[in-house]
Amino acid sequence: MHVGMGFFASKTLLSAVELGLFAALAKGPKTGGEIAAALGLAPRAVPDFPDALVALKLLDCEGALFLDSNSPAYIGGILEMANDRLYRFGGGVTDALRIGRAAERDQRLRRRHVRQTL
């Protein structure tokens, strides 16, 4: 189950990096409401979102400076790239194994190009 549901943990971390949570917390401690306001989160996202990061041991009372985008020790760039460019491909693995995702994508791109040129 841990491996099968592992995407929850990775997407929680990737979302935190994308939203700038660690940079916001590096400026000083924040309440749940302050986190929601700083990041533009829906009220129901707090406390679950930061609590999930604490449960994953990615966040504690001290924050996580290596994920603060303003820190010289920042290592989140690779996570930003993974979230922007790679994460979505994980959802298509089963289709790729069954029918060849690249071929399907190429057909869609050709259809879109034909529609745009008509």
N, CA, C and O atoms as a MOPAC input file, in Angstrom:
PM7 MOZYME 1SCF
protein

 N      0.81900 1    -1.19400 1     0.00000 1
 C      0.00000 1     0.00000 1     0.00000 1
 C      0.86500 1     1.26000 1     0.00000 1
 O      0.52400 1     2.26500 1    -0.62400 1
 N      1.99300 1     1.18400 1     0.71600 1
 C      2.85700 1     2.36100 1     0.80500 1
 C      3.33400 1     2.79400 1    -0.57800 1
 O      3.29400 1     3.98100 1    -0.90300 1
 N      3.77500 1     1.86400 1    -1.37500 1
 C      4.25800 1     2.20100 1    -2.71500 1
 C      3.09000 1     2.61600 1    -3.60100 1
 O      3.20600 1     3.58600 1    -4.35000 1
 N      1.97700 1     1.90900 1    -3.53200 1
 C      0.82200 1     2.20700 1    -4.36800 1
 C      0.21300 1     3.57000 1    -4.11900 1
 O     -0.36500 1     4.16900 1    -5.02600 1
 N      0.33500 1     4.05800 1    -2.91700 1
 C     -0.22500 1     5.36900 1    -2.57100 1
 C      0.86900 1     6.42500 1    -2.41900 1
 O      0.60200 1     7.52400 1    -1.93400 1
 N      2.07400 1     6.11000 1    -2.82100 1
 C      3.21100 1     7.01100 1    -2.65100 1
 C      3.06400 1     8.34500 1    -3.35100 1
 O      3.69400 1     9.32600 1    -2.95700 1
 N      2.23700 1     8.39500 1    -4.38700 1
 C      2.06600 1     9.66300 1    -5.10600 1
 C      1.45000 1    10.73800 1    -4.21600 1
 O      1.65000 1    11.92700 1    -4.46400 1
 N      0.70900 1    10.34500 1    -3.19100 1
 C      0.14800 1    11.35000 1    -2.28100 1
 C      1.27100 1    12.13700 1    -1.60700 1
 O      1.21700 1    13.36500 1    -1.52800 1
 N      2.27900 1    11.43000 1    -1.12600 1
 C      3.39500 1    12.09100 1    -0.44400 1
 C      4.16600 1    12.96900 1    -1.41200 1
 O      4.48300 1    14.11400 1    -1.08900 1
 N      4.47100 1    12.45000 1    -2.59100 1
 C      5.26400 1    13.24500 1    -3.52500 1
 C      4.49000 1    14.47500 1    -3.99600 1
 O      5.07500 1    15.55200 1    -4.11200 1
 N      3.21400 1    14.34700 1    -4.26600 1
 C      2.45100 1    15.50100 1    -4.73900 1
 C      2.25300 1    16.52900 1    -3.62500 1
 O      2.17400 1    17.72600 1    -3.89900 1
 N      2.17300 1    16.07800 1    -2.38400 1
 C      2.08600 1    17.01200 1    -1.26700 1
 C      3.35500 1    17.85800 1    -1.20300 1
 O      3.28300 1    19.07800 1    -1.05300 1
 N      4.52000 1    17.21300 1    -1.31500 1
 C      5.78400 1    17.94600 1    -1.31600 1
 C      5.89100 1    18.86100 1    -2.53400 1
 O      6.26000 1    20.02700 1    -2.39700 1
 N      5.57500 1    18.35300 1    -3.71300 1
 C      5.68200 1    19.15800 1    -4.93000 1
 C      4.75200 1    20.37300 1    -4.86700 1
 O      5.12300 1    21.45500 1    -5.32100 1
 N      3.56900 1    20.20900 1    -4.31800 1
 C      2.64400 1    21.33300 1    -4.17800 1
 C      3.18700 1    22.36200 1    -3.19200 1
 O      3.05800 1    23.56500 1    -3.42000 1
 N      3.78700 1    21.90600 1    -2.10800 1
 C      4.35900 1    22.83200 1    -1.12800 1
 C      5.47100 1    23.67000 1    -1.75700 1
 O      5.56200 1    24.87300 1    -1.51100 1
 N      6.31100 1    23.03400 1    -2.56500 1
 C      7.38600 1    23.75900 1    -3.24500 1
 C      6.78900 1    24.74100 1    -4.25200 1
 O      7.18600 1    25.90500 1    -4.30100 1
 N      5.83300 1    24.26800 1    -5.05500 1
 C      5.20700 1    25.13000 1    -6.06500 1
 C      4.53800 1    26.34700 1    -5.44300 1
 O      4.62300 1    27.44900 1    -5.98500 1
 N      3.87800 1    26.15500 1    -4.31700 1
 C      3.16500 1    27.24700 1    -3.65600 1
 C      4.08100 1    28.18800 1    -2.87500 1
 O      3.66200 1    29.27700 1    -2.48300 1
 N      5.32700 1    27.77400 1    -2.64700 1
 C      6.25300 1    28.61700 1    -1.89400 1
 C      6.07000 1    28.53400 1    -0.38900 1
 O      6.39900 1    29.47800 1     0.32900 1
 N      5.55100 1    27.42200 1     0.09000 1
 C      5.29300 1    27.28100 1     1.52100 1
 C      6.56600 1    27.42300 1     2.34900 1
 O      6.57000 1    28.11000 1     3.37000 1
 N      7.64200 1    26.77900 1     1.91500 1
 C      8.85900 1    26.79000 1     2.72300 1
 C      9.49000 1    28.17700 1     2.76100 1
 O     10.03800 1    28.57600 1     3.78900 1
 N      9.42300 1    28.91300 1     1.66300 1
 C      9.93200 1    30.29100 1     1.64600 1
 C      9.09000 1    31.16900 1     2.57200 1
 O      9.62700 1    32.02500 1     3.27500 1
 N      7.78100 1    30.96000 1     2.57300 1
 C      6.90500 1    31.74300 1     3.44300 1
 C      7.20900 1    31.45700 1     4.91000 1
 O      7.22200 1    32.37500 1     5.73000 1
 N      7.45100 1    30.19700 1     5.24500 1
 C      7.72100 1    29.83600 1     6.63000 1
 C      9.12500 1    30.24400 1     7.06200 1
 O      9.37100 1    30.42700 1     8.25400 1
 N     10.04400 1    30.38900 1     6.11700 1
 C     11.41000 1    30.80300 1     6.46400 1
 C     11.43100 1    32.23500 1     6.99100 1
 O     12.36400 1    32.62500 1     7.69300 1
 N     10.42200 1    33.00600 1     6.66100 1
 C     10.33800 1    34.39500 1     7.13000 1
 C      9.89300 1    34.47600 1     8.58500 1
 O     10.02400 1    35.52000 1     9.22400 1
 N      9.37400 1    33.38300 1     9.09900 1
 C      8.93800 1    33.34800 1    10.48800 1
 C      7.75000 1    32.43200 1    10.64500 1
 O      7.08100 1    32.10400 1     9.66500 1
 N      7.47900 1    32.01400 1    11.87100 1
 C      6.35100 1    31.11500 1    12.12600 1
 C      5.03900 1    31.75000 1    11.68800 1
 O      4.87000 1    32.96800 1    11.74200 1
 N      4.12100 1    30.90500 1    11.25600 1
 C      2.80100 1    31.38100 1    10.82100 1
 C      1.72400 1    30.46100 1    11.37200 1
 O      1.93100 1    29.26000 1    11.54800 1
 N      0.59300 1    31.04700 1    11.63400 1
 C     -0.57900 1    30.25800 1    12.00600 1
 C     -1.15300 1    29.64300 1    10.72900 1
 O     -0.74800 1    29.99000 1     9.62000 1
 N     -2.09300 1    28.73400 1    10.90600 1
 C     -2.75900 1    28.15000 1     9.75300 1
 C     -3.42500 1    29.19800 1     8.88200 1
 O     -3.32700 1    29.14000 1     7.65600 1
 N     -4.09200 1    30.14500 1     9.49600 1
 C     -4.74100 1    31.21800 1     8.73900 1
 C     -3.74700 1    32.07500 1     7.98400 1
 O     -4.00700 1    32.48900 1     6.85400 1
 N     -2.60400 1    32.34400 1     8.60600 1
 C     -1.55900 1    33.13200 1     7.94500 1
 C     -0.95400 1    32.37300 1     6.76200 1
 O     -0.63200 1    32.96800 1     5.73400 1
 N     -0.80400 1    31.06600 1     6.91600 1
 C     -0.30800 1    30.24700 1     5.80100 1
 C     -1.30300 1    30.30900 1     4.65000 1
 O     -0.92000 1    30.52800 1     3.50000 1
 N     -2.56900 1    30.11700 1     4.96000 1
 C     -3.60300 1    30.14900 1     3.92400 1
 C     -3.60800 1    31.49100 1     3.20400 1
 O     -3.70300 1    31.53800 1     1.97700 1
 N     -3.50800 1    32.57700 1     3.95400 1
 C     -3.52400 1    33.91000 1     3.34400 1
 C     -2.26800 1    34.15300 1     2.50400 1
 O     -2.34900 1    34.69300 1     1.40100 1
 N     -1.11600 1    33.75600 1     3.02500 1
 C      0.14900 1    33.99400 1     2.32300 1
 C      0.23300 1    33.23100 1     1.00500 1
 O      0.81600 1    33.71200 1     0.03300 1
 N     -0.35300 1    32.04200 1     0.98400 1
 C     -0.24700 1    31.18600 1    -0.20400 1
 C     -1.49800 1    31.20400 1    -1.06600 1
 O     -1.52300 1    30.58800 1    -2.13200 1
 N     -2.53500 1    31.90200 1    -0.61900 1
 C     -3.78200 1    31.93700 1    -1.37400 1
 C     -4.51800 1    30.61000 1    -1.34800 1
 O     -5.10700 1    30.20200 1    -2.35000 1
 N     -4.48900 1    29.93400 1    -0.20300 1
 C     -5.12600 1    28.62400 1    -0.06700 1
 C     -6.57100 1    28.76700 1     0.38200 1
 O     -6.94200 1    29.72600 1     1.05900 1
 N     -7.35800 1    27.80700 1    -0.00400 1
 C     -8.73100 1    27.72600 1     0.49500 1
 C     -8.68000 1    27.43400 1     1.99300 1
 O     -7.78100 1    26.72900 1     2.45100 1
 N     -9.62400 1    27.96300 1     2.75700 1
 C     -9.59600 1    27.74500 1     4.21000 1
 C     -9.55800 1    26.27500 1     4.61300 1
 O     -8.95400 1    25.93600 1     5.63000 1
 N    -10.18500 1    25.40400 1     3.84200 1
 C    -10.20600 1    23.99500 1     4.23200 1
 C     -8.87100 1    23.29200 1     4.00600 1
 O     -8.68800 1    22.16200 1     4.45700 1
 N     -7.92400 1    23.95200 1     3.30700 1
 C     -6.60500 1    23.35100 1     3.07500 1
 C     -5.76300 1    23.32600 1     4.34500 1
 O     -4.81700 1    22.54600 1     4.46300 1
 N     -6.11600 1    24.18400 1     5.28800 1
 C     -5.36100 1    24.28200 1     6.53100 1
 C     -6.27800 1    23.82700 1     7.65200 1
 O     -7.40300 1    24.32000 1     7.73100 1
 N     -5.87400 1    22.93600 1     8.50200 1
 C     -4.52900 1    22.50300 1     8.83000 1
 C     -4.05200 1    21.25100 1     8.08400 1
 O     -2.91300 1    20.83000 1     8.28200 1
 N     -4.88300 1    20.65100 1     7.23800 1
 C     -4.51500 1    19.36600 1     6.63200 1
 C     -3.21800 1    19.41600 1     5.83600 1
 O     -2.39400 1    18.50900 1     5.95300 1
 N     -3.02200 1    20.45000 1     5.03300 1
 C     -1.84300 1    20.53500 1     4.17900 1
 C     -0.55400 1    20.61100 1     5.00100 1
 O      0.32900 1    19.77500 1     4.81000 1
 N     -0.41200 1    21.59500 1     5.91900 1
 C      0.81500 1    21.59900 1     6.72300 1
 C      0.94100 1    20.37400 1     7.62500 1
 O      2.05000 1    19.89500 1     7.85900 1
 N     -0.17100 1    19.86700 1     8.13000 1
 C     -0.12300 1    18.66200 1     8.95900 1
 C      0.39900 1    17.47000 1     8.16800 1
 O      1.14300 1    16.64500 1     8.70100 1
 N      0.01500 1    17.37700 1     6.90800 1
 C      0.51100 1    16.27800 1     6.06500 1
 C      2.02200 1    16.38300 1     5.90000 1
 O      2.71600 1    15.36700 1     5.92300 1
 N      2.53900 1    17.59700 1     5.73200 1
 C      3.98300 1    17.78200 1     5.59800 1
 C      4.71400 1    17.44200 1     6.88900 1
 O      5.82700 1    16.91600 1     6.85200 1
 N      4.10100 1    17.73700 1     8.02300 1
 C      4.68500 1    17.35300 1     9.31200 1
 C      4.68100 1    15.83200 1     9.43500 1
 O      5.67600 1    15.24200 1     9.85500 1
 N      3.57300 1    15.19800 1     9.07400 1
 C      3.48900 1    13.73700 1     9.15500 1
 C      4.51500 1    13.06600 1     8.23800 1
 O      5.02600 1    11.99300 1     8.55600 1
 N      4.81100 1    13.69400 1     7.11600 1
 C      5.80800 1    13.16100 1     6.18700 1
 C      7.23300 1    13.50100 1     6.61600 1
 O      8.19800 1    13.12000 1     5.95300 1
 N      7.35300 1    14.22000 1     7.72800 1
 C      8.65100 1    14.65200 1     8.25500 1
 C      9.38900 1    15.58100 1     7.29400 1
 O     10.61900 1    15.60300 1     7.25500 1
 N      8.61900 1    16.34600 1     6.52000 1
 C      9.18900 1    17.33600 1     5.61000 1
 C      9.12700 1    18.73300 1     6.20500 1
 O      9.70400 1    19.67700 1     5.66600 1
 N      8.42900 1    18.85100 1     7.30600 1
 C      8.25300 1    20.14300 1     7.95400 1
 C      8.17900 1    19.89500 1     9.45000 1
 O      7.58000 1    18.92100 1     9.90300 1
 N      8.79900 1    20.79300 1    10.21100 1
 C      8.66300 1    20.74100 1    11.66300 1
 C      8.58800 1    22.17700 1    12.17100 1
 O      8.40500 1    23.10500 1    11.38300 1
 N      8.72100 1    22.35700 1    13.42300 1
 C      8.61200 1    23.70600 1    13.98300 1
 C      9.72600 1    24.62200 1    13.49900 1
 O      9.59200 1    25.84400 1    13.55900 1
 N     10.80600 1    24.05800 1    13.02700 1
 C     11.93500 1    24.85000 1    12.54400 1
 C     11.81100 1    25.19200 1    11.06400 1
 O     12.58900 1    26.00200 1    10.56000 1
 N     10.85600 1    24.59600 1    10.35400 1
 C     10.73500 1    24.80700 1     8.91000 1
 C     11.67200 1    23.86500 1     8.17200 1
 O     12.10800 1    22.85500 1     8.72400 1
 N     11.97800 1    24.19400 1     6.93600 1
 C     12.86000 1    23.36600 1     6.10800 1
 C     13.63900 1    24.29600 1     5.18400 1
 O     13.22100 1    24.55000 1     4.05500 1
 N     14.76000 1    24.79500 1     5.66100 1
 C     15.51000 1    25.80800 1     4.90700 1
 C     15.97900 1    25.33100 1     3.54600 1
 O     16.06900 1    26.12600 1     2.61000 1
 N     16.28000 1    24.03400 1     3.41800 1
 C     16.73500 1    23.54600 1     2.12100 1
 C     15.63500 1    23.59200 1     1.06600 1
 O     15.90800 1    23.39900 1    -0.11900 1
 N     14.39600 1    23.84400 1     1.48000 1
 C     13.29400 1    24.01300 1     0.53700 1
 C     12.77500 1    25.44600 1     0.50800 1
 O     11.72300 1    25.71700 1    -0.07000 1
 N     13.50700 1    26.35600 1     1.12500 1
 C     13.18900 1    27.78200 1     1.06100 1
 C     13.84900 1    28.33800 1    -0.19900 1
 O     15.07600 1    28.35800 1    -0.29700 1
 N     13.05300 1    28.78400 1    -1.15200 1
 C     13.59000 1    29.23300 1    -2.43700 1
 C     14.47900 1    30.46800 1    -2.31300 1
 O     15.18100 1    30.81800 1    -3.26100 1
 N     14.45700 1    31.12100 1    -1.17700 1
 C     15.32200 1    32.27800 1    -0.96200 1
 C     16.63500 1    31.92000 1    -0.27600 1
 O     17.49100 1    32.78200 1    -0.07700 1
 N     16.79500 1    30.64900 1     0.08600 1
 C     17.99700 1    30.20600 1     0.77900 1
 C     19.06500 1    29.76200 1    -0.21200 1
 O     18.74300 1    29.15500 1    -1.23400 1
 N     20.33800 1    30.05500 1     0.07500 1
 C     21.40700 1    29.55200 1    -0.79700 1
 C     21.49100 1    28.02500 1    -0.79200 1
 O     22.07100 1    27.43300 1    -1.70200 1
 N     20.92100 1    27.39300 1     0.21900 1
 C     20.94000 1    25.93500 1     0.30600 1
 C     19.75500 1    25.28500 1    -0.40900 1
 O     19.55700 1    24.07400 1    -0.30400 1
 N     18.97300 1    26.07400 1    -1.13000 1
 C     17.74600 1    25.58800 1    -1.78400 1
 C     18.02200 1    24.45300 1    -2.76400 1
 O     18.88400 1    24.56900 1    -3.63500 1
 N     17.29000 1    23.36600 1    -2.61600 1
 C     17.40600 1    22.24300 1    -3.55600 1
 C     16.07800 1    21.96000 1    -4.25900 1
 O     15.91600 1    20.92100 1    -4.89900 1
 N     15.14700 1    22.87400 1    -4.13800 1
 C     13.80600 1    22.63800 1    -4.68000 1
 C     13.68200 1    22.81500 1    -6.17700 1
 O     12.64200 1    22.46900 1    -6.73900 1
 N     14.70000 1    23.34000 1    -6.85200 1
 C     14.60600 1    23.53400 1    -8.29800 1
 C     14.30600 1    22.24700 1    -9.03500 1
 O     13.49200 1    22.23200 1    -9.95900 1
 N     14.94900 1    21.17900 1    -8.63900 1
 C     14.70000 1    19.87900 1    -9.27900 1
 C     13.27400 1    19.42200 1    -8.99900 1
 O     12.65300 1    18.77300 1    -9.84200 1
 N     12.75200 1    19.75500 1    -7.82300 1
 C     11.36800 1    19.39300 1    -7.50400 1
 C     10.38900 1    20.22000 1    -8.32000 1
 O      9.35400 1    19.71000 1    -8.74900 1
 N     10.70600 1    21.50200 1    -8.54000 1
 C      9.85900 1    22.33500 1    -9.38600 1
 C      9.80000 1    21.76500 1   -10.79900 1
 O      8.72900 1    21.67100 1   -11.39800 1
 N     10.95400 1    21.38900 1   -11.31800 1
 C     11.00100 1    20.80000 1   -12.65300 1
 C     10.21100 1    19.49000 1   -12.69700 1
 O      9.46100 1    19.24400 1   -13.64200 1
 N     10.37900 1    18.66000 1   -11.68100 1
 C      9.65200 1    17.39200 1   -11.64500 1
 C      8.15100 1    17.63100 1   -11.62800 1
 O      7.40300 1    16.93400 1   -12.31400 1
 N      7.70900 1    18.60300 1   -10.85500 1
 C      6.28400 1    18.90100 1   -10.78100 1
 C      5.76600 1    19.44800 1   -12.10500 1
 O      4.71300 1    19.02400 1   -12.58100 1
 N      6.49800 1    20.38700 1   -12.70200 1
 C      6.05500 1    21.02000 1   -13.94700 1
 C      6.12900 1    20.09600 1   -15.15300 1
 O      5.23500 1    20.10200 1   -15.99900 1
 N      7.17800 1    19.31300 1   -15.23400 1
 C      7.43300 1    18.56800 1   -16.46900 1
 C      7.24000 1    17.06800 1   -16.37700 1
 O      6.86400 1    16.44100 1   -17.36800 1
 N      7.48400 1    16.47300 1   -15.22100 1
 C      7.51400 1    15.02100 1   -15.14200 1
 C      6.31200 1    14.38700 1   -14.46100 1
 O      5.89600 1    13.29300 1   -14.84500 1
 N      5.74700 1    15.05000 1   -13.45900 1
 C      4.71500 1    14.41600 1   -12.63600 1
 C      3.53000 1    13.93300 1   -13.46500 1
 O      3.01800 1    12.83900 1   -13.22800 1
 N      3.09000 1    14.72900 1   -14.42700 1
 C      1.90600 1    14.37400 1   -15.21700 1
 C      2.10000 1    13.10300 1   -16.02500 1
 O      1.12700 1    12.41900 1   -16.34200 1
 N      3.34000 1    12.77600 1   -16.36300 1
 C      3.57300 1    11.58000 1   -17.15600 1
 C      3.33900 1    10.30500 1   -16.36200 1
 O      3.04800 1     9.25700 1   -16.94000 1
 N      3.46200 1    10.38500 1   -15.04900 1
 C      3.22600 1     9.21200 1   -14.22500 1
 C      1.80900 1     8.69000 1   -14.32900 1
 O      1.57900 1     7.48900 1   -14.19200 1
 N      0.85800 1     9.57600 1   -14.57000 1
 C     -0.52600 1     9.15700 1   -14.67800 1
 C     -0.82400 1     8.39500 1   -15.94900 1
 O     -1.84500 1     7.71300 1   -16.03300 1
 N      0.04700 1     8.49600 1   -16.94400 1
 C     -0.18700 1     7.82800 1   -18.21800 1
 C      0.58100 1     6.54700 1   -18.40600 1
 O      0.58300 1     5.99500 1   -19.50600 1
 N      1.23400 1     6.05000 1   -17.37200 1
 C      2.06200 1     4.85300 1   -17.53000 1
 C      1.23500 1     3.65200 1   -17.96400 1
 O      1.64800 1     2.91700 1   -18.86100 1
 N      0.08000 1     3.43700 1   -17.35000 1
 C     -0.74000 1     2.28100 1   -17.71500 1
 C     -1.16600 1     2.35800 1   -19.17300 1
 O     -1.09600 1     1.36000 1   -19.89100 1
 N     -1.61200 1     3.54500 1   -19.62500 1
 C     -1.97200 1     3.70900 1   -21.03600 1
 C     -0.77100 1     3.47000 1   -21.93700 1
 O     -0.88800 1     2.82900 1   -22.98100 1
 N      0.37800 1     3.98200 1   -21.53300 1
 C      1.58500 1     3.79300 1   -22.34000 1
 C      1.91600 1     2.31700 1   -22.47400 1
 O      2.34000 1     1.87000 1   -23.54000 1
 N      1.73000 1     1.56600 1   -21.41700 1
 C      2.00900 1     0.13500 1   -21.46600 1
 C      1.00600 1    -0.60900 1   -22.34500 1
 O      1.34900 1    -1.59500 1   -22.99700 1
 N     -0.23700 1    -0.12600 1   -22.35600 1
 C     -1.26900 1    -0.79100 1   -23.13900 1
 C     -1.24200 1    -0.40100 1   -24.61300 1
 O     -1.30600 1    -1.26800 1   -25.48400 1
 N     -1.14700 1     0.89500 1   -24.89800 1
 C     -1.34800 1     1.33200 1   -26.28200 1
 C     -0.23400 1     2.19600 1   -26.84000 1
 O     -0.26400 1     2.54400 1   -28.02100 1
 N      0.72900 1     2.54700 1   -26.04100 1
 C      1.80900 1     3.39500 1   -26.53500 1
 C      1.41300 1     4.85200 1   -26.50700 1
 O      0.92200 1     5.38500 1   -27.50200 1
 N      1.61600 1     5.48500 1   -25.40900 1
 C      1.19600 1     6.87500 1   -25.19000 1
 C      1.77300 1     7.82400 1   -26.23000 1
 O      1.08200 1     8.74000 1   -26.67700 1
 N      3.03100 1     7.62200 1   -26.62500 1
 C      3.64500 1     8.54200 1   -27.58100 1
 C      2.86900 1     8.55400 1   -28.88700 1
 O      2.63800 1     9.61800 1   -29.46000 1
 N      2.46700 1     7.38600 1   -29.36400 1
 C      1.71200 1     7.32300 1   -30.61600 1
 C      0.36900 1     8.03300 1   -30.46300 1
 O     -0.05600 1     8.75900 1   -31.36100 1
 N     -0.29100 1     7.82800 1   -29.34000 1
 C     -1.57900 1     8.48100 1   -29.09800 1
 C     -1.40400 1     9.99600 1   -29.04300 1
 O     -2.21200 1    10.73400 1   -29.60600 1
 N     -0.36200 1    10.46000 1   -28.37100 1
 C     -0.10700 1    11.89400 1   -28.27900 1
 C      0.17600 1    12.47700 1   -29.65600 1
 O     -0.31800 1    13.55600 1   -29.98100 1
 N      0.95700 1    11.78500 1   -30.46200 1
 C      1.26500 1    12.27200 1   -31.81100 1
 C      0.00200 1    12.39800 1   -32.64600 1
 O     -0.14000 1    13.36000 1   -33.40200 1
 N     -0.91800 1    11.45000 1   -32.52800 1
 C     -2.17400 1    11.52100 1   -33.27900 1
 C     -3.00000 1    12.72000 1   -32.82800 1
 O     -3.59000 1    13.41000 1   -33.66000 1
 N     -3.04900 1    12.97700 1   -31.52800 1
 C     -3.78600 1    14.13700 1   -31.02100 1
 C     -3.18000 1    15.42900 1   -31.52900 1
 O     -3.90500 1    16.33800 1   -31.93200 1
 N     -1.85700 1    15.52400 1   -31.51300 1
 C     -1.20500 1    16.73600 1   -31.99300 1
 C     -1.48200 1    16.95400 1   -33.46600 1
 O     -1.70100 1    18.08900 1   -33.88700 1
 N     -1.47800 1    15.88200 1   -34.26600 1
 C     -1.78000 1    16.01600 1   -35.69000 1
 C     -3.21000 1    16.49600 1   -35.89500 1
 O     -3.44800 1    17.37800 1   -36.72100 1
 N     -4.17400 1    15.93000 1   -35.15500 1
 C     -5.57400 1    16.35700 1   -35.26900 1
 C     -5.71800 1    17.82500 1   -34.88900 1
 O     -6.42200 1    18.57400 1   -35.56600 1
 N     -5.05500 1    18.24300 1   -33.80800 1
 C     -5.13300 1    19.63600 1   -33.37900 1
 C     -4.54200 1    20.54600 1   -34.45500 1
 O     -5.10100 1    21.60500 1   -34.73900 1
 N     -3.44500 1    20.15700 1   -35.04400 1
 C     -2.81800 1    20.96100 1   -36.08600 1
 C     -3.73400 1    21.08000 1   -37.31100 1
 O     -3.83700 1    22.15200 1   -37.90800 1
 N     -4.39300 1    19.98500 1   -37.68100 1
 C     -5.31400 1    20.01400 1   -38.81400 1
 C     -6.46800 1    20.94700 1   -38.53200 1
 O     -6.85000 1    21.73200 1   -39.40100 1
 N     -7.04600 1    20.88300 1   -37.31300 1
 C     -8.15500 1    21.77100 1   -36.95300 1
 C     -7.72500 1    23.23400 1   -36.97800 1
 O     -8.49500 1    24.09500 1   -37.40200 1
 N     -6.53400 1    23.52000 1   -36.53900 1
 C     -6.06500 1    24.90300 1   -36.49200 1
 C     -5.79600 1    25.45200 1   -37.88100 1
 O     -5.90600 1    26.65800 1   -38.10200 1
 N     -5.44800 1    24.59400 1   -38.80900 1
 C     -5.14300 1    25.06800 1   -40.16800 1
 C     -6.37000 1    25.15100 1   -41.04300 1
 O     -6.31000 1    25.73000 1   -42.12800 1
 N     -7.49600 1    24.58400 1   -40.59900 1
 C     -8.73800 1    24.63600 1   -41.41000 1
 C     -9.43400 1    25.94700 1   -41.30600 1
 O    -10.48100 1    26.14000 1   -41.92400 1

